[in-house]
Amino acid sequence: MDVTTGIGLIAGTGILVIMMLWGGDLTMFVSSHAAVIVFGGSIAATLIRFPLSSMLHGMPLGMRYVFTMSRLSARDLVDELARVAEIARKQGPLGLEKVETADPFLAKGIRFVADGYDMDFIRDNLERDRDNFLMHLDEGGKIYRAIGDCAPAFGMVGTLVGMVQMFANMTDPSKLGPFMATALLATLYGAAIANLFCLPIADKLHGKLLDEETNRTLIIDGITMIRDSKSPALVREMLLAYLPEKHRHEDAEAVAA
């Protein structure tokens, strides 16, 4: 689990709640009118931007992956693929049938090699799987970013609506307070939704997309080399190019030792 996402959301929400409680109670910060304008308007505008199927698939996928970490890092995957290559070299492709790994995508590639599929099929299938996954993850990030972009704008719309209602009822002082509260709370809701939830989630998903793209491309290259009966040393050496410069030197020193 990606604990930093949970910690950030809890800490940010806690800070808002504490600041609200210092000046009174939480009920004064509740406005159904402001919530309808900000939440309803943001979702409606996002529905215009994206197909319903993308909304139904992208939002849950994005929420799931924003709280999860890759089962294996790129460095772990290099070690794992080198281990698989060693098994394939000693026992042949059939020896891979009993190999277990924590990464489902890697497990799928190992199964293809063990079953004796040809190189083109393995590469095409894994690349298609990778591209579809990255496309859906990218959709999730774009949806959350779209909501984050819309929320402050609809907060401003709510503020303008509240101001119009307030000025239209200047003769009735009892209505000025509620309308002013609606105007200000709409801006608050929009800013909080965008800057505490949607935009950070979109940025986190973009980072995870880049990590997943690197990891899955690394796996595809490793699996195809194993299918082509490359030596474990060559597999490791070729895959080290996916690691940051510092980790490459550390792995090279470890192998030399």
SEKOL-588314 format. One record per residue (C-alpha): residue in one letter; x negated, y negated, z; residue number from 1. Coordinates in pm, 1 decimal. Each point is the difference from the previous one (the first is absolute). Layout:
// residues N
+----+----------+----------+----------+-----+
: aa :       c1 :       c2 :       c3 :   i :
+----+----------+----------+----------+-----+
:  a :        X :        Y :        Z : NUM :
...
+----+----------+----------+----------+-----+
//
This chain:
// residues 257
+----+----------+----------+----------+-----+
: aa :       c1 :       c2 :       c3 :   i :
+----+----------+----------+----------+-----+
:  m :      0.0 :      0.0 :      0.0 :   1 :
:  d :   -117.9 :   -352.0 :    -79.8 :   2 :
:  v :     12.6 :   -146.5 :    351.5 :   3 :
:  t :   -103.7 :   -349.1 :   -111.5 :   4 :
:  t :    330.3 :    -47.0 :   -184.3 :   5 :
:  g :    202.1 :     97.3 :    305.3 :   6 :
:  i :   -213.0 :   -208.0 :    234.0 :   7 :
:  g :     28.7 :   -305.9 :   -224.2 :   8 :
:  l :    377.3 :     26.0 :    -34.9 :   9 :
:  i :     53.7 :     57.2 :    372.0 :  10 :
:  a :   -238.4 :   -279.7 :     98.5 :  11 :
:  g :    151.9 :   -247.1 :   -246.2 :  12 :
:  t :    354.6 :     81.4 :    107.3 :  13 :
:  g :   -100.7 :    -19.8 :    365.5 :  14 :
:  i :   -152.8 :   -345.2 :    -46.6 :  15 :
:  l :    318.7 :   -127.0 :   -163.1 :  16 :
:  v :    219.3 :    142.7 :    273.8 :  17 :
:  i :   -219.8 :   -143.6 :    276.4 :  18 :
:  m :      4.7 :   -345.8 :   -158.6 :  19 :
:  m :    378.9 :     16.0 :    -27.8 :  20 :
:  l :     41.0 :    108.7 :    361.8 :  21 :
:  w :   -220.4 :   -284.7 :    126.0 :  22 :
:  g :    249.1 :   -255.0 :   -127.6 :  23 :
:  g :    321.1 :    172.8 :    105.3 :  24 :
:  d :    158.8 :    328.4 :   -104.6 :  25 :
:  l :      9.9 :    200.8 :   -319.9 :  26 :
:  t :    368.4 :    -65.7 :    -70.4 :  27 :
:  m :    -73.0 :   -356.7 :   -108.5 :  28 :
:  f :   -216.1 :    142.3 :   -279.4 :  29 :
:  v :    278.2 :    220.3 :   -139.3 :  30 :
:  s :    197.0 :   -132.6 :   -295.1 :  31 :
:  s :    207.1 :    225.0 :   -221.3 :  32 :
:  h :     30.5 :   -274.9 :   -262.8 :  33 :
:  a :   -377.5 :    -41.8 :    -25.9 :  34 :
:  a :    -50.8 :    378.2 :    -10.5 :  35 :
:  v :    250.3 :     41.7 :   -282.9 :  36 :
:  i :   -163.3 :   -274.9 :   -206.4 :  37 :
:  v :   -358.0 :    120.3 :     50.3 :  38 :
:  f :     43.5 :    378.6 :      2.1 :  39 :
:  g :    283.3 :     12.5 :   -251.1 :  40 :
:  g :   -154.8 :   -253.9 :   -233.9 :  41 :
:  s :   -343.8 :    164.7 :      5.7 :  42 :
:  i :    138.8 :    347.2 :    -70.1 :  43 :
:  a :    227.4 :   -134.0 :   -274.3 :  44 :
:  a :   -286.0 :   -181.9 :   -173.0 :  45 :
:  t :   -220.4 :    311.3 :     26.1 :  46 :
:  l :    276.0 :    211.7 :   -154.7 :  47 :
:  i :     -1.2 :   -236.5 :   -296.1 :  48 :
:  r :   -376.0 :     49.0 :    -40.6 :  49 :
:  f :     -9.1 :    379.3 :     30.0 :  50 :
:  p :    222.4 :    292.2 :   -103.5 :  51 :
:  l :    201.6 :    165.1 :    275.0 :  52 :
:  s :   -195.6 :    323.6 :    -45.4 :  53 :
:  s :   -326.2 :   -184.0 :     73.5 :  54 :
:  m :    151.8 :   -155.1 :    312.2 :  55 :
:  l :    129.1 :    333.4 :    130.7 :  56 :
:  h :   -329.0 :    177.1 :    -70.7 :  57 :
:  g :   -258.7 :   -272.6 :     52.4 :  58 :
:  m :    112.1 :   -141.3 :    334.5 :  59 :
:  p :      6.6 :    332.9 :    193.5 :  60 :
:  l :   -324.9 :    114.8 :   -164.7 :  61 :
:  g :   -168.6 :   -328.7 :     87.8 :  62 :
:  m :    121.7 :     10.7 :    358.7 :  63 :
:  r :   -121.9 :    357.8 :     37.7 :  64 :
:  y :   -347.5 :    -62.6 :   -136.8 :  65 :
:  v :    -54.6 :   -329.3 :    180.2 :  66 :
:  f :     -4.5 :    199.4 :    325.6 :  67 :
:  t :   -208.8 :    294.0 :   -125.7 :  68 :
:  m :   -367.7 :     46.5 :    -67.7 :  69 :
:  s :   -161.0 :    217.1 :   -266.4 :  70 :
:  r :    -58.6 :    345.1 :    144.5 :  71 :
:  l :   -358.8 :     -2.7 :   -129.1 :  72 :
:  s :   -222.9 :   -299.8 :    -69.1 :  73 :
:  a :   -203.4 :    -23.8 :   -321.0 :  74 :
:  r :   -307.9 :    114.3 :    190.8 :  75 :
:  d :    189.6 :    299.3 :    141.8 :  76 :
:  l :    124.4 :     86.3 :   -347.5 :  77 :
:  v :   -355.3 :      9.2 :   -137.2 :  78 :
:  d :    -96.0 :    247.3 :    273.4 :  79 :
:  e :    316.6 :    202.2 :    -54.6 :  80 :
:  l :    -47.6 :     24.2 :   -376.3 :  81 :
:  a :   -364.5 :     97.8 :     44.1 :  82 :
:  r :    116.7 :    276.0 :    236.2 :  83 :
:  v :    259.0 :    118.1 :   -252.7 :  84 :
:  a :   -262.6 :     -4.3 :   -275.2 :  85 :
:  e :   -226.5 :    218.2 :    216.4 :  86 :
:  i :    281.7 :    251.4 :     53.2 :  87 :
:  a :     80.9 :      5.2 :   -373.1 :  88 :
:  r :   -367.5 :     55.9 :    -82.9 :  89 :
:  k :    -37.0 :    295.0 :    237.0 :  90 :
:  q :    340.1 :    166.1 :    -30.9 :  91 :
:  g :    133.8 :   -126.0 :   -332.1 :  92 :
:  p :    338.5 :   -167.7 :    -58.3 :  93 :
:  l :    186.7 :    278.3 :    180.3 :  94 :
:  g :   -189.3 :    -86.1 :    316.8 :  95 :
:  l :    182.6 :   -333.1 :      6.3 :  96 :
:  e :    337.9 :    163.0 :     63.5 :  97 :
:  k :    -66.3 :      8.5 :    374.2 :  98 :
:  v :   -147.5 :   -349.6 :     24.2 :  99 :
:  e :    203.1 :   -234.7 :    219.9 : 100 :
:  t :    -21.1 :   -378.5 :      1.2 : 101 :
:  a :    187.0 :   -283.0 :    170.0 : 102 :
:  d :     56.0 :   -198.5 :   -320.1 : 103 :
:  p :    300.6 :    123.2 :   -207.8 : 104 :
:  f :   -133.0 :   -151.6 :   -323.2 : 105 :
:  l :   -333.9 :    175.2 :     43.9 : 106 :
:  a :    179.4 :    322.9 :     89.0 : 107 :
:  k :    195.8 :    -23.6 :   -325.9 : 108 :
:  g :   -321.4 :    -38.6 :   -200.6 : 109 :
:  i :   -164.4 :    293.1 :    177.6 : 110 :
:  r :    304.9 :    214.8 :    -76.3 : 111 :
:  f :    -22.5 :    -89.0 :   -368.7 : 112 :
:  v :   -364.7 :    108.9 :    -11.7 : 113 :
:  a :     74.5 :    319.6 :    192.4 : 114 :
:  d :    282.9 :     83.6 :   -242.8 : 115 :
:  g :   -232.8 :    -41.9 :   -296.6 : 116 :
:  y :    168.1 :   -290.2 :   -178.0 : 117 :
:  d :   -204.4 :   -161.1 :   -276.0 : 118 :
:  m :   -183.3 :   -328.4 :     46.2 : 119 :
:  d :    233.9 :   -218.0 :   -207.7 : 120 :
:  f :    309.9 :    120.2 :    183.9 : 121 :
:  i :   -157.0 :    -60.9 :    340.8 : 122 :
:  r :   -117.4 :   -351.4 :    -84.1 : 123 :
:  d :    323.2 :   -103.1 :   -173.8 : 124 :
:  n :    221.8 :    133.4 :    278.7 : 125 :
:  l :   -201.5 :   -154.9 :    281.6 : 126 :
:  e :    -32.8 :   -334.6 :   -177.9 : 127 :
:  r :    374.8 :     -9.9 :    -63.7 : 128 :
:  d :     67.3 :     83.1 :    365.4 : 129 :
:  r :   -241.6 :   -273.3 :    111.3 : 130 :
:  d :    143.2 :   -262.0 :   -234.4 : 131 :
:  n :    361.8 :     70.9 :    101.4 : 132 :
:  f :    -84.8 :    -22.8 :    368.7 : 133 :
:  l :   -193.3 :   -325.0 :    -44.0 : 134 :
:  m :    282.7 :   -146.2 :   -209.1 : 135 :
:  h :    257.6 :     68.0 :    271.9 : 136 :
:  l :   -231.5 :   -130.2 :    272.5 : 137 :
:  d :    -60.1 :   -314.0 :   -206.2 : 138 :
:  e :    376.1 :    -43.9 :    -39.9 : 139 :
:  g :     41.3 :     15.2 :    376.8 : 140 :
:  g :   -264.4 :   -267.4 :     49.9 : 141 :
:  k :    157.8 :   -225.2 :   -263.7 : 142 :
:  i :    343.5 :     34.6 :    158.2 : 143 :
:  y :   -124.5 :   -100.9 :    344.4 : 144 :
:  r :   -193.4 :   -289.4 :   -152.7 : 145 :
:  a :    310.6 :   -112.1 :   -187.2 : 146 :
:  i :    202.4 :     -2.0 :    322.1 : 147 :
:  g :   -282.0 :   -188.9 :    171.0 : 148 :
:  d :      1.2 :   -257.8 :   -278.6 : 149 :
:  c :    378.1 :    -41.6 :     10.4 : 150 :
:  a :     51.9 :    -15.9 :    376.9 : 151 :
:  p :   -155.0 :   -346.3 :     63.9 : 152 :
:  a :    182.2 :   -139.5 :   -304.5 : 153 :
:  f :    334.8 :    127.3 :    125.5 : 154 :
:  g :    -92.3 :   -127.8 :    344.9 : 155 :
:  m :    -26.4 :   -343.3 :   -159.2 : 156 :
:  v :    332.8 :     58.0 :   -176.4 : 157 :
:  g :    154.4 :     82.0 :    336.9 : 158 :
:  t :   -151.2 :   -315.8 :    144.7 : 159 :
:  l :    149.2 :   -211.3 :   -279.1 : 160 :
:  v :    340.8 :    165.1 :     40.9 : 161 :
:  g :     -9.1 :    -65.5 :    372.2 : 162 :
:  m :   -103.3 :   -362.7 :    -53.8 : 163 :
:  v :    281.8 :    -55.0 :   -248.5 : 164 :
:  q :    250.3 :    148.4 :    243.5 : 165 :
:  m :   -138.7 :   -212.4 :    281.6 : 166 :
:  f :     21.1 :   -326.1 :   -195.3 : 167 :
:  a :    347.3 :     89.6 :   -125.3 : 168 :
:  n :    118.4 :     30.9 :    360.1 : 169 :
:  m :   -163.8 :   -307.5 :    152.9 : 170 :
:  t :    336.9 :   -107.3 :    134.7 : 171 :
:  d :     20.1 :    315.5 :    215.4 : 172 :
:  p :   -298.0 :      4.1 :    240.9 : 173 :
:  s :     89.2 :    352.2 :    122.0 : 174 :
:  k :    -98.0 :    145.3 :   -339.2 : 175 :
:  l :   -331.0 :   -179.0 :    -40.0 : 176 :
:  g :   -193.8 :    229.6 :    236.1 : 177 :
:  p :    110.8 :    332.4 :   -155.4 : 178 :
:  f :    -63.0 :   -122.4 :   -354.1 : 179 :
:  m :   -342.6 :   -135.7 :     91.2 : 180 :
:  a :    -85.3 :    330.4 :    171.8 : 181 :
:  t :    101.4 :    190.9 :   -313.3 : 182 :
:  a :   -215.7 :   -227.3 :   -211.8 : 183 :
:  l :   -309.4 :     48.1 :    215.1 : 184 :
:  l :     50.0 :    371.3 :     64.4 : 185 :
:  a :     23.5 :     72.0 :   -372.2 : 186 :
:  t :   -347.9 :   -145.3 :    -45.9 : 187 :
:  l :   -124.6 :    197.0 :    301.8 : 188 :
:  y :    143.3 :    327.9 :   -127.7 : 189 :
:  g :   -145.4 :    -51.3 :   -346.6 : 190 :
:  a :   -347.5 :    -86.9 :    126.8 : 191 :
:  a :     -5.9 :    288.6 :    249.7 : 192 :
:  i :    122.0 :    262.3 :   -248.5 : 193 :
:  a :   -248.3 :   -108.0 :   -265.7 : 194 :
:  n :   -313.6 :    -59.2 :    206.3 : 195 :
:  l :     36.5 :    264.6 :    270.4 : 196 :
:  f :    157.4 :    288.6 :   -190.8 : 197 :
:  c :     33.8 :     -4.4 :   -378.0 : 198 :
:  l :   -318.1 :   -170.8 :   -122.5 : 199 :
:  p :   -233.4 :    186.1 :    241.7 : 200 :
:  i :    166.2 :    329.0 :    -96.3 : 201 :
:  a :    -45.0 :    -82.8 :   -369.4 : 202 :
:  d :   -370.4 :    -76.2 :     53.8 : 203 :
:  k :    -47.6 :    319.7 :    201.8 : 204 :
:  l :    164.7 :    205.7 :   -275.4 : 205 :
:  h :   -225.7 :   -160.1 :   -260.6 : 206 :
:  g :   -305.8 :    102.1 :    202.8 : 207 :
:  k :    132.3 :    353.2 :     37.6 : 208 :
:  l :     69.9 :     15.1 :   -373.4 : 209 :
:  l :   -364.3 :    -80.8 :    -74.4 : 210 :
:  d :   -116.5 :    263.7 :    250.8 : 211 :
:  e :    232.6 :    264.1 :   -142.6 : 212 :
:  e :   -108.0 :    -80.9 :   -354.7 : 213 :
:  t :   -365.0 :     48.2 :     95.7 : 214 :
:  n :     64.1 :    317.9 :    198.1 : 215 :
:  r :    217.6 :    166.6 :   -262.5 : 216 :
:  t :   -232.3 :    -90.2 :   -286.3 : 217 :
:  l :   -288.0 :    140.2 :    205.9 : 218 :
:  i :    196.4 :    321.9 :     50.8 : 219 :
:  i :     79.7 :     29.4 :   -372.1 : 220 :
:  d :   -365.1 :    -38.7 :    -95.1 : 221 :
:  g :   -107.6 :    245.9 :    268.5 : 222 :
:  i :    257.0 :    261.8 :    -97.3 : 223 :
:  t :    -87.1 :    -20.5 :   -370.7 : 224 :
:  m :   -369.4 :     41.7 :     80.1 : 225 :
:  i :     79.7 :    303.4 :    214.9 : 226 :
:  r :    213.1 :    139.4 :   -283.2 : 227 :
:  d :   -299.1 :    -55.8 :   -229.6 : 228 :
:  s :   -217.6 :    202.6 :    243.0 : 229 :
:  k :   -228.9 :   -288.5 :     95.0 : 230 :
:  s :   -237.7 :     57.8 :    289.7 : 231 :
:  p :     98.3 :   -129.5 :    348.2 : 232 :
:  a :   -302.9 :   -231.5 :      2.8 : 233 :
:  l :    103.4 :   -155.1 :   -331.9 : 234 :
:  v :    361.1 :    -35.3 :    116.1 : 235 :
:  r :   -109.4 :   -183.2 :    313.9 : 236 :
:  e :   -245.6 :   -221.0 :   -188.0 : 237 :
:  m :    256.5 :   -101.5 :   -260.4 : 238 :
:  l :    271.1 :    -72.3 :    256.7 : 239 :
:  l :   -226.3 :   -213.4 :    220.0 : 240 :
:  a :     51.6 :   -277.4 :   -256.4 : 241 :
:  y :    350.2 :    -47.9 :    147.8 : 242 :
:  l :   -140.1 :    -87.3 :    343.0 : 243 :
:  p :   -120.4 :   -341.8 :    115.6 : 244 :
:  e :   -373.6 :    -56.6 :    -42.0 : 245 :
:  k :    -72.4 :     49.8 :    370.2 : 246 :
:  h :    176.9 :    336.1 :     14.5 : 247 :
:  r :   -173.6 :    121.1 :   -315.0 : 248 :
:  h :   -342.7 :    -47.1 :    161.3 : 249 :
:  e :    118.1 :    164.3 :    324.4 : 250 :
:  d :    127.3 :    305.2 :   -187.3 : 251 :
:  a :   -314.1 :     20.7 :   -213.6 : 252 :
:  e :   -219.1 :     -9.9 :    312.1 : 253 :
:  a :    215.3 :    265.8 :    167.4 : 254 :
:  v :    -28.6 :    231.9 :   -301.8 : 255 :
:  a :   -377.3 :    -55.6 :    -19.8 : 256 :
:  a :    -37.3 :     80.0 :    369.4 : 257 :
+----+----------+----------+----------+-----+
//
